[in-house]
Amino acid sequence: MICIPVDVIHIMRKLDITNSIGMAVFLTSKSQERLAELEMKKQLGLTPSQWKIILALNITDGLTQKELADKIYVDGSTLVPILDKMEQNGLIERKADPNDRRINRIFLTSKSESTVDSIILIVLQLRKMMYRGVSEEEMNSARKVLDAITKNSDELISAFKTSESTP
């Protein structure tokens, strides 16, 4: 159970999430992700995880399962059945790490490599449609603001972790 002081509850009731930049970024991101998922399924027959795995491995082939899970923001145990299915469908190949046979490295196959250009083309086409009516200057301003917020958040996370590890 979470204990929240009574005076804070009053403040929380007035928290305006409709004007929150964080909420706007979250909703925008989820909306873009849903649109990309629909297009990837429609045009290529790929599930959300499959096309993200293919793109991640296209950037860095031979990742471990843990590295891959971190790259696409899923839990490692969630990834196992997805990788099993992708391997059955000939989209990925698992190979034992030559330095540690307990670790499998995951590689694209020629079948999945042939879809990379199509995935990238779909993403670029969707961006063009989604960003319609937004100027390059507005995009640059948005990136600058979001980069500053990310930098501040990362610094706070780092400070928090440092304070957590010191006795």
ZIWOPE-V137703 format. One record per residue. N is the residue number from 1. RES is the residue in three letters. PSI is psi in whole degrees, -180 to 180 (none if undefined). BURIAL is I if it has 9 or more other C-alpha atoms within 8 Angstrom, else O. D_FIRST is the distance of its C-alpha to the first C-alpha in whole Angstrom. Layout:
BEGIN
n=[N/N]
res=[RES/RES]
psi=[PSI/PSI]
burial=[BURIAL/BURIAL]
d_first=[D_FIRST/D_FIRST]
END
This chain:
BEGIN
n=[1/2/3/4/5/6/7/8/9/10/11/12/13/14/15/16/17/18/19/20/21/22/23/24/25/26/27/28/29/30/31/32/33/34/35/36/37/38/39/40/41/42/43/44/45/46/47/48/49/50/51/52/53/54/55/56/57/58/59/60/61/62/63/64/65/66/67/68/69/70/71/72/73/74/75/76/77/78/79/80/81/82/83/84/85/86/87/88/89/90/91/92/93/94/95/96/97/98/99/100/101/102/103/104/105/106/107/108/109/110/111/112/113/114/115/116/117/118/119/120/121/122/123/124/125/126/127/128/129/130/131/132/133/134/135/136/137/138/139/140/141/142/143/144/145/146/147/148/149/150/151/152/153/154/155/156/157/158/159/160/161/162/163/164/165/166/167]
res=[MET/ILE/CYS/ILE/PRO/VAL/ASP/VAL/ILE/HIS/ILE/MET/ARG/LYS/LEU/ASP/ILE/THR/ASN/SER/ILE/GLY/MET/ALA/VAL/PHE/LEU/THR/SER/LYS/SER/GLN/GLU/ARG/LEU/ALA/GLU/LEU/GLU/MET/LYS/LYS/GLN/LEU/GLY/LEU/THR/PRO/SER/GLN/TRP/LYS/ILE/ILE/LEU/ALA/LEU/ASN/ILE/THR/ASP/GLY/LEU/THR/GLN/LYS/GLU/LEU/ALA/ASP/LYS/ILE/TYR/VAL/ASP/GLY/SER/THR/LEU/VAL/PRO/ILE/LEU/ASP/LYS/MET/GLU/GLN/ASN/GLY/LEU/ILE/GLU/ARG/LYS/ALA/ASP/PRO/ASN/ASP/ARG/ARG/ILE/ASN/ARG/ILE/PHE/LEU/THR/SER/LYS/SER/GLU/SER/THR/VAL/ASP/SER/ILE/ILE/LEU/ILE/VAL/LEU/GLN/LEU/ARG/LYS/MET/MET/TYR/ARG/GLY/VAL/SER/GLU/GLU/GLU/MET/ASN/SER/ALA/ARG/LYS/VAL/LEU/ASP/ALA/ILE/THR/LYS/ASN/SER/ASP/GLU/LEU/ILE/SER/ALA/PHE/LYS/THR/SER/GLU/SER/THR/PRO]
psi=[141/128/120/126/146/-41/-25/-35/-42/-42/-43/-35/-23/6/121/98/-14/-25/14/126/-40/-44/-39/-42/-44/-49/-39/-45/-46/-39/-45/-41/-44/-43/-45/-41/-43/-44/-41/-40/-46/-47/-33/-9/23/141/165/-46/-38/-48/-31/-39/-45/-45/-42/-43/-27/-36/-46/94/148/25/156/167/-42/-44/-42/-44/-43/-39/-35/10/49/161/142/-39/-28/-30/-30/-55/-30/-46/-38/-47/-40/-36/-42/-35/3/21/-26/164/134/135/140/139/129/-23/-19/99/-9/-17/133/139/145/131/148/151/172/-32/-47/-34/-32/-15/-12/-48/-38/-41/-47/-42/-43/-46/-46/-40/-42/-42/-44/-43/-42/-34/7/133/0/123/162/-38/-43/-40/-44/-40/-44/-45/-43/-46/-47/-36/-42/-43/-43/-45/-47/-44/-44/-40/-41/-41/-45/-44/-39/-46/-39/-44/-29/-33/-16/135/none]
burial=[O/O/O/O/O/O/O/O/I/O/O/O/O/O/O/O/O/O/O/O/O/O/I/I/O/O/O/O/O/O/O/I/O/O/O/I/I/O/I/I/I/O/O/O/O/O/I/I/O/I/I/I/I/I/I/I/I/I/O/O/I/O/I/I/I/O/O/I/I/I/O/I/O/O/O/I/O/O/I/O/O/I/I/O/O/I/I/O/O/I/I/I/I/I/O/I/I/O/O/O/O/O/O/I/I/I/I/I/I/O/I/I/I/O/I/I/O/O/I/O/O/I/I/O/O/I/O/O/O/O/O/O/O/O/O/O/O/O/I/O/O/O/O/O/O/O/O/O/O/O/O/O/O/O/O/O/O/O/O/O/O/O/O/O/O/O/O]
d_first=[0/4/6/10/13/15/18/16/15/19/19/17/19/22/21/24/23/27/29/26/28/26/25/29/29/26/28/31/31/29/32/34/33/33/37/38/36/38/41/41/41/43/46/45/43/40/37/34/34/37/39/36/37/41/40/38/41/44/42/42/43/43/39/37/34/31/33/34/30/29/32/31/27/26/25/28/27/27/31/32/33/34/37/38/39/40/42/44/45/47/44/43/45/43/45/44/44/47/45/43/43/40/39/40/41/41/44/45/48/51/50/46/48/50/47/46/49/48/44/45/47/45/42/45/46/43/42/46/45/41/43/46/46/44/47/47/46/43/42/43/41/38/38/39/36/33/35/34/31/30/32/30/27/28/29/26/24/27/27/23/24/27/25/22/25/27/26]
END
